[in-house]
Amino acid sequence: MKAKIFLISVVTMAVVFWFNFAAAADFEGKITQQAIFATIYALEDVDSMEAADKVFAKSAAQLKQMALESGDDENYSEEVVDIFIKGDAFLMNTSEDGHRATVIFNTKSSKIITLIHDQKMVMVTDMDAMEKMGDQMGMAMGSDPEMMVGDMAEEDLFSLKPTGETRTVNGFKCELYKGTDSEGDFYHVWIHKGFADVFETLITAFSGLDKSSADEDKESAFFRKIKGIPVLTKTLSMGDVSINEIKSISREPVASDMFKVPADFKKMDMQQMMMQQMQQMMEE
C-alpha cells in the first residue's frame, strides 16, 4: 500500500516541479533539499502568528514526538531530495520508506520521465495531455475548467514582511520574513540574497505558479523583486506543519548520462494509470 502511495506522491511532485521550474538559469550543479511534514491535531486551532511562532521554534525531534502522539508513524515524514541541473535538463532523486524514484524532465519539453527503481518501471507523463485530461474530467463532473481556474486565482492571500532578524542557515546568510502564503497559512521564510544564477531556477519553487496563466502571482512577484532564495520555509495549516530546507547548493559538472533511462526499465502508460485512478475516485 505504501508503495502505491509513494508512486502517486512522486507523480504529484513531478507535476509540481514541472510548473515550478519553467524558467531555468545557466546554473549547472546539485541542490539538496530536506522536506519534513508533520500532522499534529493539537495545532488545528492555532489562529495567530504569535502562536505559530512557537510552533516554528520547535525542533524536528519535538515536532516528530508531537506528531506520533497525535496518531501513528504516518503522521510524520522526512525526505531528502537531490536535484541535478544541467542547462534545460533537471533530475530529481527522492526516496521514502526505502522506495527510490527519479524524475527527469526538460523545460523545453512537455514530457516528464519518472523512474521507480524497485519496480524497474519508467513512466512518461505528457503534461499537455494531462492538462487536457483534467479539463475533460472537470467537464464530466459538471465543472467548467476556466471557471475553476478563475475561482482558484480569485484570492491570493500571500503576504511576507521582513523582521530584521538574521541568521546563517546551512552556510547561507538569511533574513527572516513572516506572514501568510497564498492560501493564508502561517508562513516563516528565511531568505538568502545571492546565487544569481540559481535565482531564476528557484524563483517559483514556493509560488504555485500556473504556467497556463499570463499573470504572475504575488509570491513569484515578491521573490523576483527581492531576488532572494527561500532557504528555509516553514508553513502551518490546520495542524499540518511542513518544513522545506535547502541543505546545500554546489556548482559541479553534471554528466549527461544521468538523464538517460536505463535499458532494463519497463515503460508504463502514465495517462492510462491516472485516468484509471480518477475514475476509481469518482466511483467511490
Secondary structure as the mmCIF struct_conf table of DSSP 4:
data_model
#
loop_
_struct_conf.conf_type_id
_struct_conf.id
_struct_conf.beg_label_comp_id
_struct_conf.beg_label_asym_id
_struct_conf.beg_label_seq_id
_struct_conf.end_label_comp_id
_struct_conf.end_label_asym_id
_struct_conf.end_label_seq_id
HELX_RH_AL_P HELX_RH_AL_P1 LYS A 2 ASN A 20
TURN_TY1_P TURN_TY1_P1 PHE A 21 PHE A 21
BEND BEND1 ALA A 22 ALA A 23
BEND BEND2 ASP A 26 ASP A 26
STRN STRN1 GLU A 28 THR A 39
HELX_RH_3T_P HELX_RH_3T_P1 TYR A 41 LEU A 43
TURN_TY1_P TURN_TY1_P2 GLU A 44 ASP A 45
BEND BEND3 SER A 48 SER A 48
HELX_RH_AL_P HELX_RH_AL_P2 MET A 49 PHE A 56
TURN_TY1_P TURN_TY1_P3 ALA A 57 ALA A 57
BEND BEND4 LYS A 58 LYS A 58
HELX_RH_AL_P HELX_RH_AL_P3 ALA A 60 SER A 70
BEND BEND5 GLY A 71 ASP A 72
HELX_RH_3T_P HELX_RH_3T_P2 ASP A 73 ASN A 75
STRN STRN2 TYR A 76 LYS A 86
TURN_TY1_P TURN_TY1_P4 GLY A 87 ASP A 88
STRN STRN3 ALA A 89 GLU A 96
TURN_TY1_P TURN_TY1_P5 ASP A 97 GLY A 98
STRN STRN4 HIS A 99 ASN A 106
TURN_TY1_P TURN_TY1_P6 THR A 107 LYS A 108
BEND BEND6 SER A 109 SER A 110
STRN STRN5 LYS A 111 ILE A 116
HELX_RH_3T_P HELX_RH_3T_P3 HIS A 117 GLN A 119
TURN_TY1_P TURN_TY1_P7 LYS A 120 LYS A 120
STRN STRN6 MET A 121 ASP A 126
HELX_RH_AL_P HELX_RH_AL_P4 MET A 127 ALA A 140
TURN_TY1_P TURN_TY1_P8 MET A 141 GLY A 142
HELX_RH_AL_P HELX_RH_AL_P5 PRO A 145 MET A 152
TURN_TY1_P TURN_TY1_P9 ALA A 153 ALA A 153
BEND BEND7 GLU A 154 GLU A 154
STRN STRN7 SER A 159 VAL A 169
TURN_TY1_P TURN_TY1_P10 ASN A 170 GLY A 171
STRN STRN8 PHE A 172 THR A 180
TURN_TY1_P TURN_TY1_P11 SER A 182 GLU A 183
BEND BEND8 GLY A 184 GLY A 184
STRN STRN9 PHE A 186 HIS A 192
HELX_RH_AL_P HELX_RH_AL_P6 ALA A 196 LEU A 202
TURN_TY1_P TURN_TY1_P12 ILE A 203 SER A 207
TURN_TY1_P TURN_TY1_P13 LYS A 211 SER A 212
BEND BEND9 ALA A 214 ASP A 215
HELX_LH_PP_P HELX_LH_PP_P1 GLU A 216 ASP A 217
HELX_RH_AL_P HELX_RH_AL_P7 LYS A 218 ILE A 226
TURN_TY1_P TURN_TY1_P14 LYS A 227 LYS A 227
STRN STRN10 ILE A 229 SER A 237
TURN_TY1_P TURN_TY1_P15 MET A 238 GLY A 239
STRN STRN11 ASP A 240 ARG A 251
HELX_RH_3T_P HELX_RH_3T_P4 SER A 256 PHE A 259
BEND BEND10 LYS A 260 LYS A 260
HELX_LH_PP_P HELX_LH_PP_P2 VAL A 261 PRO A 262
TURN_TY1_P TURN_TY1_P16 ALA A 263 ASP A 264
HELX_LH_PP_P HELX_LH_PP_P3 PHE A 265 PHE A 265
STRN STRN12 LYS A 266 ASP A 269
HELX_RH_AL_P HELX_RH_AL_P8 MET A 270 GLU A 283
#
